[in-house]
């Protein structure tokens, strides 16, 4: 997807958002919020796109939330965006390290 696109996945197995126990909502979405801020700060993004698919278009039957860095003119149109690849494993690692540092 976009470089820096990150997934948040609960440790306990649930298929959809409706299956996530209400007692876990605050911690889960608190972390999604922290990650969205960290992705923007770490990558100098103008904003972020946060999304969950439930059942339809859910390619993995496990709840996961997408946090995607955004910049003006990046090509995102609704849920369709240009797909890019990291140039190398080292580049992917560098994005992960930047985001991890911003979370600290």
C-alpha positions as CSV (number, residue, x, y, z in Angstrom):
1,X,0.0,0.0,0.0
2,X,1.6,3.3,1.1
3,X,5.0,3.3,2.7
4,X,4.4,3.4,6.4
5,X,1.0,1.7,6.1
6,X,0.6,0.0,9.5
7,X,-1.9,-2.5,10.9
8,X,-3.1,-2.7,14.5
9,X,-4.3,-6.2,15.4
10,X,-5.7,-7.3,18.8
11,X,-3.8,-10.2,20.4
12,X,-7.0,-12.1,21.1
13,X,-8.7,-13.6,18.0
14,X,-11.8,-11.8,17.0
15,X,-13.1,-11.6,13.4
16,X,-14.9,-8.3,13.4
17,X,-15.2,-5.1,15.4
18,X,-18.5,-6.3,16.8
19,X,-16.7,-9.3,18.3
20,X,-14.2,-7.2,20.2
21,X,-15.2,-7.2,23.9
22,X,-16.3,-3.7,25.0
23,X,-13.8,-3.9,27.8
24,X,-11.0,-3.9,25.2
25,X,-12.3,-1.0,23.1
26,X,-10.6,1.8,25.0
27,X,-7.2,0.2,25.0
28,X,-7.4,-0.9,21.3
29,X,-8.6,2.4,19.9
30,X,-6.3,4.3,22.3
31,X,-3.4,2.5,20.6
32,X,-4.8,3.2,17.1
33,X,-5.0,6.9,18.1
34,X,-1.4,6.9,19.3
35,X,-0.2,5.1,16.2
36,X,-2.0,7.5,13.9
37,X,-0.2,10.4,15.6
38,X,3.1,8.6,15.5
39,X,2.8,7.7,11.8
40,X,2.1,11.4,10.9
41,X,5.0,12.6,13.1
42,X,7.5,10.0,12.1
43,X,6.9,10.3,8.4
44,X,6.1,14.0,8.1
45,X,2.7,13.1,6.7
46,X,0.0,15.7,6.4
47,X,-2.6,13.4,8.0
48,X,-3.7,9.8,8.2
49,X,-6.4,7.4,7.0
50,X,-7.7,5.0,9.6
51,X,-10.0,2.2,8.5
52,X,-11.5,-1.2,9.4
53,X,-13.2,-3.7,7.0
54,X,-15.8,-5.9,8.6
55,X,-16.5,-9.1,6.6
56,X,-16.7,-7.6,3.1
57,X,-13.2,-6.9,1.7
58,X,-11.7,-8.3,4.9
59,X,-9.0,-10.4,3.4
60,X,-8.0,-11.9,6.7
61,X,-10.6,-13.2,9.1
62,X,-9.2,-11.3,12.1
63,X,-9.9,-7.8,13.2
64,X,-7.3,-5.3,12.0
65,X,-7.2,-1.6,11.7
66,X,-5.3,0.2,8.9
67,X,-3.3,3.4,9.7
68,X,-2.1,4.9,6.4
69,X,0.0,8.1,6.2
70,X,-1.5,10.7,3.9
71,X,-0.1,13.6,1.9
72,X,-1.9,16.0,-0.4
73,X,-1.9,14.5,-3.9
74,X,-0.9,11.0,-2.8
75,X,-3.5,9.4,-5.1
76,X,-5.9,7.9,-2.4
77,X,-9.4,7.9,-3.8
78,X,-11.9,6.5,-1.4
79,X,-10.5,3.0,-0.6
80,X,-8.5,2.8,-3.8
81,X,-4.9,3.9,-3.7
82,X,-1.9,3.3,-5.9
83,X,0.0,0.3,-4.6
84,X,3.7,0.8,-4.0
85,X,6.5,-1.5,-2.7
86,X,9.4,-0.8,-0.5
87,X,12.7,-0.8,-2.4
88,X,14.2,-3.2,0.0
89,X,13.7,-4.9,3.4
90,X,16.1,-2.2,4.8
91,X,13.7,0.5,3.6
92,X,10.7,-1.2,5.2
93,X,12.7,-1.6,8.4
94,X,13.6,2.1,8.4
95,X,9.9,3.1,8.2
96,X,9.1,0.7,11.1
97,X,12.0,2.1,13.2
98,X,10.8,5.7,12.5
99,X,7.3,4.9,13.6
100,X,8.5,2.9,16.7
101,X,10.7,5.9,17.7
102,X,7.7,8.3,17.4
103,X,5.6,5.9,19.6
104,X,8.3,6.0,22.4
